[in-house]
């Protein structure tokens, strides 16, 4: 019985460690302008697809987040100005972490 319990516990631990998260946790700075909402991560700008989650955060504010990289976003191109702003990738914020 004890061997079965140890084997079951080992197998369960192996399964839990094999699970991976599909998002990253980082420190970032909020950048908002008329083209959209971005996060500056390691001196690169990322377009935030779900920008409404950052509505209460000020431009230039430092935050910690977990995010997932995306291939595209339906809100891209819905700009309210003619300004061009380049970015490196598109992300979706999964969670704003406590600092």
N, C-alpha and C positions, 0 to 999 in steps of 0.2 A: 504494500500500500504506500509506503514511504517513497519507494522508487518511482511509482506512478505519479505521485504528487510532485516530486522533484522534476520529473520529465515534463509534466504538464506546465509547471511554472517556467521552466527553461524555454519550452516551445512558445509560451505566451510572451515572454520577454523578447524572444527573437522576433516575433511578429510585430510587436510594438516598436522595436528599434528599426524595423525595415520600413515602416511608414515614414514618408517624407512630406514636408510641407511644400506647397507650391508657391509660397510667398516669402519675401525677404523682409527683415526688420532693419531699419536704418534711421539715422538722424537726417533731417532735411530742413530747408528754409522755404517758406511759402512765398511765391511770386505771383501776383495777380496783376493783369493788365486787360485792356479791352479785347485782346484776342483769346483770353481764357485764363485758367488757373494752372500754375506749374509748380513743381517742387524742384529745388536745386539740391541735388545729391551728388557729392564729390565733384563739384564745379561743372556739372552737366544738368541741363534742364529736362524735366520729364513732364509731358502734358498729362494732367489729371482728368481722366474720363468722368469720374463721379465727383465733380468739383463741389457739389452741394454739401458734401461732408465737411468741407473747409470754409463754409460760409461765415462762421463766427471767428475765424482766424484772420489776423491782420497781415498785410503785406510786410514781408521781412521777418515774420515771427518764426522762431525755431521750434520744431516739433519732432517727435519720434513716431514713426509709423511702421506698419507692415503693409506690403503691397505686392501686387502681382503684375507682371508685364503682360501687355496685350498686343495683338496684331493690328487692331483698328478700334475706332470709337465713333458712334453715331453723332456725337456733339462736335466733332472736328469740322471746321468750315462754317460754323454758325457764329462767326465773329461779328462784332458790332462796330468795327472800325476797319480802316484800310491799312493798318500797321502790320508789318510782317514780323514774326517772332519765331526763330528757329528753335527746335527742340530735338533731343536725341532719341527719345522713345515715348511710348504711351503706357500709362500705368492706371491701375484701379486700386484705390486705397482699401485695404481690408479692415484695418483697425488703427485708431490713433492711440498710441501707447502712453502711459503715464510717464512723466519725466521725473 
